[in-house]
Amino acid sequence: MYVNDALFAAFSRLSMEKLLAAIIEAISPIMGDSCPTIHQCALAMNKWKELVVSPRQTILGLVFDTSNLTVFPTPEFIQVVRILLDKTWHIHRHRFYST
């Protein structure tokens, strides 16, 4: 379970902060104490510093809005997909059929 997945279970900023604190406290007993000579730290501090506590989270180019119960791609994600389609698909291909 990713931290962001756990945040989706929270209903407000206060409950998100409490949930984050509970996750941090649970990591050491589950993953073991940090020992850089044997394994890397279970807490990726760069991700914690960048984390925005909000009902709206962006993960892998998708925006999850738990207040409005919506999921939508970011404009940057759409642009990258369009570029990939323009570069890799044959000019006469108009549809994709899955098997």
PyMOL commands that set and color helices and strands:
alter all, ss='L'
color gray80, all
select helices_A, chain A and resi 3-7+13-31+45-50+75-88
alter helices_A, ss='H'
color red, helices_A
select strands_A, chain A and resi 56-59+62-65+70-73
alter strands_A, ss='S'
color yellow, strands_A
deselect
rebuild
show_as cartoon
